[in-house]
Amino acid sequence: MGSRALVIVCRTPAAALDWFGSERGGIVCTRTGRPFFTREGLEAELLTRLNQALARTGLWAELGDWAALDCEILPWSLKAEDLVRSHYAPVGAAAVAGLGAATGALEEALRRGADVAALADRTRERAAAARSFAAAYRPYVWPVTSLDDVRLAPFQVLAGSAGTFPDRDHAWHMTAAERLSAADPVIKPTRHIVADLEQAGAEADVTAWWEEITGAGGEGMVAKPLSPVIRGRRGITQPGIKCRGPEYLRIIYGPEYVIAANLDRLRERNLARKRSLALSEFALGAEALERFTRREPLFRVHECVFGVLALESEPVDPRL
């Protein structure tokens, strides 16, 4: 688990000037277009190494003079260190300390014959949940002193000057990531499997793979149709569904989300609006890339971009 990043890398300064009006080697930004790196020099070094990896693998011949990659950058703490320090760590420390003390007091009361057995059981359950919460984000946190401590994990090639790639299945995108990772250790391949769910045992195999990942502390997986764009009777199929593991979900929903009453509340979520917004954002993003690679006027690209930003601001169920 890292922080989502969009990476645009240009093959040459001339290509950068031609397409983007600047000779810089590219840009690494967040999903909303903000600069990803705050440390001077890390972005330029990463772009240089990615450029060299694209050259060594021969991918430039397929992508053209620039490439846009959808990625995660690890560790999560590289971008979210302030969030970890100000939010997750204090909550975890306070919960572990407070519930630990409460558990000790209740156990002492039990020894003295007080009728607090039910309360003691609930408090032990809450204390265990707090310890699990404090441990949940630690695998995604490590110190970064140089680019060698960073990992770039591409999971989709969005576009290049040669065009966009909605006709390439996800196996092609994963293979591209594997080729890049073989060329430079700072690039991390995305683990994946391909499953035909009409085959007997395929669902069990995927479930076992997910359990292996989450059991080892991983975030989970994203289930996707093999082709990036699938059209069904009701339009475009949702391009991906996150299947997170139970421990990672503590980061999202809080330490005690697995307690029965909390799970009942979460199960009442309405997903329809979130799904509709996600599909609209996906379609607008794909259209923006198509317009840009066709060299349409920038206002035509910005029509789609501002549409995505407007959808991002729409209120949705906070439990999602």
ROPA-588347 format. One record per residue (C-alpha): residue in three letters; x, y, z. Coordinates in steps of 0.001 Angstrom, whole numbers, plus 500000, padded with zeros to 6 digits. Layout:
ROPA-588347
 code      u      v      w
  ALA      X      Y      Z
...
This chain:
ROPA-588347
 code      u      v      w
  MET 500000 500000 500000
  GLY 501382 503343 498901
  SER 500102 506717 497806
  ARG 498427 507006 494409
  ALA 500510 508942 491880
  LEU 500364 509850 488221
  VAL 503751 509840 486503
  ILE 504364 511526 483161
  VAL 507861 510983 481781
  CYS 509202 512453 478528
  ARG 511710 510684 476326
  THR 513666 513830 475383
  PRO 513615 517561 476233
  ALA 512441 518223 472664
  ALA 509457 515902 473130
  ALA 508626 517573 476447
  LEU 508697 520995 474818
  ASP 506603 519811 471884
  TRP 503852 518204 473965
  PHE 503925 520064 477282
  GLY 505601 523390 476585
  SER 508520 522729 478929
  GLU 511829 520920 478645
  ARG 511588 519294 482082
  GLY 511698 515507 482066
  GLY 508153 515031 483280
  ILE 506130 515317 486455
  VAL 504973 513176 489373
  CYS 501693 514382 490833
  THR 498754 513290 492968
  ARG 495401 512326 491482
  THR 494248 515945 491850
  GLY 497312 517374 490093
  ARG 499357 518505 493087
  PRO 503142 517897 493188
  PHE 503813 514530 494815
  PHE 507342 515077 496112
  THR 508286 517778 498578
  ARG 511945 516750 498839
  GLU 514093 518500 496277
  GLY 515662 516273 493653
  LEU 513621 513089 494243
  GLU 511223 513742 491373
  ALA 513955 514492 488836
  GLU 515955 511437 489887
  LEU 512926 509149 489689
  LEU 511980 510461 486241
  THR 515534 509963 484978
  ARG 515635 506361 486165
  LEU 512173 505624 484771
  ASN 513207 507116 481430
  GLN 516273 504886 481375
  ALA 514198 501827 482307
  LEU 511752 502545 479474
  ALA 514718 502749 477102
  ARG 516349 499532 478338
  THR 513116 497562 478013
  GLY 512289 498892 474563
  LEU 508946 500247 475753
  TRP 509611 503666 474259
  ALA 509138 502078 470835
  GLU 505574 501151 471835
  LEU 504637 504279 473780
  GLY 506154 507082 471717
  ASP 507835 510236 473019
  TRP 506171 510359 476455
  ALA 504331 508025 478790
  ALA 501682 508502 481474
  LEU 501610 505787 484151
  ASP 499099 505167 486926
  CYS 501131 504120 489960
  GLU 501492 503816 493677
  ILE 504579 505176 495386
  LEU 505753 503454 498541
  PRO 506118 503857 501454
  TRP 502755 505370 502301
  SER 504528 507480 504918
  LEU 506485 509300 502189
  LYS 503343 511261 501334
  ALA 501233 510654 504427
  GLU 503823 511069 507216
  ASP 501962 514032 508725
  LEU 498707 512072 508619
  VAL 500335 509099 510348
  ARG 501876 511302 513040
  SER 498843 513498 513655
  HIS 496011 511012 513241
  TYR 496771 507292 513221
  ALA 499651 507116 515696
  PRO 497967 509256 518435
  VAL 494670 507387 518091
  GLY 496431 504035 518327
  ALA 498624 505049 521272
  ALA 495739 506595 523225
  ALA 493437 503637 522606
  VAL 496052 501043 523580
  ALA 496997 502939 526743
  GLY 493445 503769 527829
  LEU 491886 500394 527115
  GLY 494905 498584 528527
  ALA 494471 500448 531802
  ALA 490727 499810 531768
  THR 491286 496098 531194
  GLY 493688 495918 534129
  ALA 491224 497723 536406
  LEU 488354 495444 535405
  GLU 490431 492311 535947
  GLU 491277 493554 539422
  ALA 487581 494197 540033
  LEU 486784 490646 538913
  ARG 489297 489254 541376
  ARG 487543 491183 544107
  GLY 484186 489655 543141
  ALA 482602 492585 541297
  ASP 479929 491773 538679
  VAL 481812 493217 535694
  ALA 482464 490092 533610
  ALA 480499 491277 530562
  LEU 482119 494716 530664
  ALA 485563 493118 531045
  ASP 484967 490928 527968
  ARG 483891 493916 525875
  THR 486889 495934 527047
  ARG 489320 493118 526239
  GLU 487793 492922 522750
  ARG 488197 496681 522306
  ALA 491793 496576 523604
  ALA 492698 493823 521126
  ALA 491135 495894 518343
  ALA 493207 498922 519403
  ARG 496435 496897 519288
  SER 495514 495618 515833
  PHE 494829 499185 514676
  ALA 498224 500364 515938
  ALA 499885 497529 514000
  ALA 497811 497942 510811
  TYR 499677 500893 509276
  ARG 503209 499938 510332
  PRO 504008 497748 507287
  TYR 503486 500825 505095
  VAL 505856 503088 507042
  TRP 509638 503190 506714
  PRO 512295 505929 506630
  VAL 513294 507476 503300
  THR 516768 508947 503017
  SER 517199 508636 499236
  LEU 515408 507403 496143
  ASP 516730 503897 496835
  ASP 514297 503752 499790
  VAL 511352 504527 497481
  ARG 509389 502062 495362
  LEU 507359 502959 492281
  ALA 504640 500411 491524
  PRO 503012 500988 488113
  PHE 499733 499208 487529
  GLN 498525 500742 484265
  VAL 500017 502510 481264
  LEU 497473 505251 480668
  ALA 498787 506818 477466
  GLY 501752 507950 475418
  SER 502272 510048 472353
  ALA 501380 506876 470398
  GLY 497860 507084 471883
  THR 495872 505576 474734
  PHE 495679 501870 475496
  PRO 492083 500851 476258
  ASP 492458 497976 473790
  ARG 495351 496393 475727
  ASP 494270 493942 478405
  HIS 495565 494158 481946
  ALA 497997 491302 481365
  TRP 499838 493614 478938
  HIS 499954 496389 481553
  MET 501252 493999 484222
  THR 503894 492663 481845
  ALA 505042 496228 481147
  ALA 505418 496778 484901
  GLU 507427 493554 485231
  ARG 509739 494590 482392
  LEU 510360 497951 484060
  SER 511026 496356 487445
  ALA 513622 494059 485887
  ALA 515382 497144 484522
  ASP 515540 499128 487797
  PRO 515089 497997 491424
  VAL 513288 501217 492375
  ILE 510365 499982 490237
  LYS 508203 497350 491904
  PRO 506007 494945 489914
  THR 502358 494610 490858
  ARG 501457 491093 491970
  HIS 498572 489695 489979
  ILE 496786 486592 488786
  VAL 494457 486047 485839
  ALA 491361 483980 486541
  ASP 488599 482610 484323
  LEU 485698 482502 486769
  GLU 483821 480044 484568
  GLN 486522 477458 485321
  ALA 485918 475148 488286
  GLY 487960 476161 491309
  ALA 488965 479572 489948
  GLU 487037 481498 492592
  ALA 488622 479407 495369
  ASP 492074 480012 493892
  VAL 491547 483782 493846
  THR 490210 483723 497398
  ALA 493221 481735 498595
  TRP 495566 484189 496835
  TRP 493795 487126 498516
  GLU 494005 485403 501909
  GLU 497731 484814 501399
  ILE 498325 488499 500628
  THR 496215 489889 503447
  GLY 497459 487270 505899
  ALA 501001 488512 505275
  GLY 499981 492101 506061
  GLY 499089 493238 502547
  GLU 496337 495733 501802
  GLY 494356 493409 499541
  MET 493684 493335 495825
  VAL 491735 495066 493064
  ALA 489460 492855 490986
  LYS 489306 494007 487362
  PRO 487877 492686 484109
  LEU 490687 491543 481843
  SER 490082 494404 479414
  PRO 490277 497943 480858
  VAL 487003 498873 479141
  ILE 484078 496442 479094
  ARG 480663 497511 477809
  GLY 477607 495657 479049
  ARG 473868 496121 478643
  ARG 473911 499076 481047
  GLY 476993 500797 479694
  ILE 480600 500607 480873
  THR 481325 498000 483535
  GLN 482987 499246 486692
  PRO 486728 499117 485885
  GLY 487855 497839 489289
  ILE 486668 496880 492759
  LYS 488955 497126 495788
  CYS 488921 493996 497953
  ARG 490758 495093 501079
  GLY 491863 492824 503900
  PRO 490301 492852 507377
  GLU 493298 494421 509116
  TYR 493795 497156 506515
  LEU 490127 498108 506894
  ARG 490879 499199 510457
  ILE 492756 502136 508930
  ILE 489626 503073 506963
  TYR 486823 502388 509420
  GLY 488547 502565 512812
  PRO 489837 500058 515362
  GLU 486463 498603 516344
  TYR 484790 498226 512961
  VAL 484587 494416 513356
  ILE 482411 494657 516459
  ALA 478989 493336 515450
  ALA 477038 496582 515889
  ASN 479554 498513 513817
  LEU 479529 495919 511045
  ASP 475729 496103 510904
  ARG 475959 499881 510426
  LEU 478572 499528 507684
  ARG 476486 496936 505850
  GLU 473725 499519 505410
  ARG 475884 501636 503101
  ASN 474367 502674 499773
  LEU 476939 501971 497054
  ALA 474890 503021 494020
  ARG 475870 506703 494058
  LYS 479550 505922 494646
  ARG 479538 503466 491745
  SER 477836 505975 489463
  LEU 480375 508687 490319
  ALA 483290 506281 489799
  LEU 482051 505268 486348
  SER 481527 508896 485311
  GLU 485019 509854 486504
  PHE 486526 506911 484643
  ALA 484764 507834 481391
  LEU 485756 511500 481672
  GLY 489380 510613 482452
  ALA 489609 508289 479472
  GLU 488074 510938 477218
  ALA 490528 513592 478471
  LEU 493459 511341 477568
  GLU 491996 510635 474131
  ARG 491552 514334 473433
  PHE 495060 515170 474613
  THR 496759 512481 472544
  ARG 494778 513655 469501
  ARG 496204 517150 470193
  GLU 492800 518732 470542
  PRO 492733 522269 472013
  LEU 493464 522291 475750
  PHE 490048 523702 476605
  ARG 488606 520440 475257
  VAL 490828 518465 477618
  HIS 490005 520784 480505
  GLU 486274 520226 479965
  CYS 486779 516616 481031
  VAL 489252 517423 483812
  PHE 486962 519955 485447
  GLY 484141 517463 485142
  VAL 486173 514928 487132
  LEU 487034 517526 489786
  ALA 483353 518457 490085
  LEU 482408 514806 490590
  GLU 485133 514467 493246
  SER 483400 517212 495228
  GLU 479997 515498 495182
  PRO 478931 514298 498649
  VAL 478789 510525 499142
  ASP 478119 508195 502053
  PRO 481001 508874 504511
  ARG 481142 505179 505401
  LEU 482486 504311 501903
